[in-house]
Amino acid sequence: MSETKSALWIAHVSVTDDEAYGRYAAAATSIIAKHGGVFLARASRYQQFEGKDRARNVVARFPSFEAAVSCYNSPEYQEIAKIAKAAADRDLVVVEES
């Protein structure tokens, strides 16, 4: 029997509208938790070594790659993602842990 691998949801964000992004973050917290996601880092201290610097970095762990992708694609997340897209420039990736 193969073991299910967890996955990381990694976002690098430059917020352009603090108030709107705050509304997004508050709503996203419960949706991510509903899909089994747990925040490991959220706007924590960081050091940029390469690539584009974005002041807010978020990492959440999900129980599986499928759970992370399902969360992102869920209708309730997609509804609030509109707020995030209007209030920030961001890169978001899901990576399966090894």
Long-range contacts (C-beta under 8 A, 24 or more apart in sequence): 4-63, 4-64, 5-64, 5-65, 5-96, 5-97, 5-98, 6-61, 6-62, 6-63, 6-64, 6-96, 6-97, 7-61, 7-62, 7-64, 7-65, 7-67, 7-68, 7-94, 7-95, 7-96, 7-97, 8-40, 8-59, 8-60, 8-61, 8-62, 8-68, 8-94, 8-95, 8-97, 9-37, 9-58, 9-59, 9-60, 9-61, 9-62, 9-68, 9-71, 9-72, 9-92, 9-93, 9-94, 10-57, 10-58, 10-59, 10-92, 10-93, 10-94, 10-95, 11-56, 11-57, 11-58, 11-59, 11-90, 11-91, 11-92, 11-93, 12-52, 12-54, 12-56, 12-57, 12-90, 12-91, 13-54, 13-55, 13-56, 13-57, 13-58, 13-88, 13-89, 13-90, 13-91, 14-54, 14-55, 14-56, 14-88, 14-89, 14-90, 15-55, 15-56, 15-87, 15-88, 16-87, 16-88, 16-89, 17-86, 17-87, 17-88, 18-87, 20-83, 20-86, 20-87, 21-83, 21-84, 21-87, 21-88, 23-83, 24-80, 24-81, 24-83, 24-84, 24-87, 24-88, 27-80, 27-83, 28-77, 28-80, 28-84, 31-71, 31-74, 31-76, 31-77, 31-80, 32-60, 32-71, 32-77, 34-71, 35-62, 35-67, 35-68, 35-70, 35-71, 35-74, 36-62, 36-63, 36-64, 36-67, 37-61, 37-62, 37-67, 37-68, 37-71, 38-62, 52-91, 54-89, 54-90, 54-91, 56-88, 61-97, 62-94, 65-94, 65-96, 68-94, 69-94
